[in-house]
């Protein structure tokens, strides 16, 4: 996992930190060979651009973490809500990339 997303637009000497980045999950329990989430429109001032090339993520790190936590045995919704306080903001909480 990397939190080192970058803006699309230059600040004159490079690019500033952004919000969206990609994640790579590996292991034997994966439903492999799939991409999860949506590829954003990489267009300045496009539908996924919040401000000057700062891309809005299409999949939350909380969704990824909750999927892994469920696989590791966290089953109570109250526990998930405590661990991932923003998870309730997402309709899909288990992305399905791990085998049951």
C-alpha positions as CSV (number, residue, x, y, z in Angstrom):
1,X,0.0,0.0,0.0
2,X,1.2,3.5,-0.7
3,X,-0.3,6.7,0.5
4,X,2.0,8.5,-1.9
5,X,-0.5,9.6,-4.4
6,X,0.4,12.5,-6.6
7,X,-1.5,15.4,-8.3
8,X,-1.7,15.3,-12.0
9,X,-0.8,19.0,-12.4
10,X,2.6,20.5,-12.0
11,X,3.3,23.0,-9.2
12,X,6.1,24.4,-11.3
13,X,8.9,22.2,-9.9
14,X,7.2,18.9,-9.8
15,X,3.9,17.6,-8.3
16,X,2.3,17.8,-4.9
17,X,1.0,15.0,-2.8
18,X,-2.4,13.8,-3.8
19,X,-5.1,11.6,-2.3
20,X,-5.5,8.6,-4.6
21,X,-2.9,5.9,-5.1
22,X,-3.0,2.2,-5.9
23,X,-2.7,-0.8,-3.7
24,X,-1.2,-4.2,-4.4
25,X,-2.5,-7.2,-2.4
26,X,-0.8,-10.5,-2.6
27,X,-1.3,-13.9,-1.0
28,X,-2.7,-17.4,-1.4
29,X,-6.2,-16.5,-0.2
30,X,-6.8,-14.0,-3.0
31,X,-9.4,-14.2,-5.7
32,X,-6.6,-13.3,-8.0
33,X,-6.3,-12.0,-11.5
34,X,-8.9,-9.2,-10.9
35,X,-8.8,-5.4,-10.6
36,X,-11.0,-4.0,-7.9
37,X,-12.4,-0.5,-7.9
38,X,-12.7,1.8,-10.8
39,X,-9.9,3.4,-12.9
40,X,-10.4,7.1,-12.5
41,X,-10.7,9.5,-15.4
42,X,-7.2,11.0,-15.5
43,X,-8.3,14.3,-17.0
44,X,-7.6,17.7,-15.4
45,X,-10.9,19.2,-14.3
46,X,-12.6,15.9,-15.2
47,X,-15.1,14.0,-13.1
48,X,-12.5,12.5,-10.7
49,X,-10.4,15.7,-10.3
50,X,-11.1,17.5,-7.1
51,X,-8.7,20.3,-7.5
52,X,-5.7,20.9,-9.8
53,X,-5.2,17.2,-10.5
54,X,-5.9,15.9,-7.0
55,X,-7.8,12.8,-7.9
56,X,-10.7,11.5,-5.8
57,X,-10.2,7.8,-4.9
58,X,-12.8,5.4,-6.2
59,X,-12.1,2.8,-3.6
60,X,-11.4,3.6,0.1
61,X,-8.5,2.3,2.1
62,X,-11.1,1.5,4.7
63,X,-12.9,-0.8,2.2
64,X,-9.6,-2.6,1.6
65,X,-8.8,-2.8,5.3
66,X,-12.3,-4.1,6.2
67,X,-12.1,-6.8,3.6
68,X,-8.8,-8.0,5.1
69,X,-10.1,-7.6,8.7
70,X,-13.2,-9.7,7.9
71,X,-10.9,-12.4,6.4
72,X,-8.8,-12.3,9.6
73,X,-11.9,-12.9,11.8
74,X,-13.5,-9.6,12.6
75,X,-17.1,-10.4,12.2
76,X,-19.1,-7.9,14.4
77,X,-20.2,-4.8,12.6
78,X,-19.7,-2.8,15.8
79,X,-16.0,-3.9,15.7
80,X,-15.7,-2.9,12.1
81,X,-17.2,0.5,12.8
82,X,-14.7,1.0,15.6
83,X,-11.7,-0.1,13.6
84,X,-12.8,1.7,10.4
85,X,-14.9,4.8,11.5
86,X,-15.5,5.9,7.9
87,X,-16.6,2.5,6.6
88,X,-20.3,3.4,7.0
89,X,-19.8,6.0,4.2
90,X,-19.4,3.2,1.6
91,X,-22.2,0.9,0.3
92,X,-19.7,-1.9,-0.5
93,X,-17.7,-2.8,2.7
94,X,-16.3,-6.1,1.6
95,X,-14.6,-5.8,-1.8
96,X,-14.5,-9.6,-2.2
97,X,-10.9,-10.0,-3.1
98,X,-10.3,-12.6,-0.4
99,X,-11.6,-16.2,-0.4
100,X,-13.9,-17.1,2.5
